[in-house]
């Protein structure tokens, strides 16, 4: 009878150990799955952002191939003009205009 109880105790310890090991493995796999799902979401969002950036870059490329856009860009950014044209730049503030007028008055005297 003592051998039978001892055998049952050993079997129950082994089964409990197997159950705990199985639970540990399942928990580890579940955490790995959660991590992979988070990474998948991150990379899907990154992919969508890159697709949008690619679309924007292609649109910019098309604009840069357009001569009228390039001319407008050169005129706006670099203040370039065609031959026989004059560049008119408005004064930024009243103070700038006053400083310019004072300089002209000094040059006249």
Secondary structure, 3 states (H helix, E strand, C coil): CHHHHHHHHHHHHHHHHHHHHHHHHHHHHHHHHHHHHHHHHHHHHHHHHHHHHHHHHHHHHHHHCCHHHHHHHHHHHHCCCCCCCCCCCCCCCHHHHHHHHHHHHHHHC
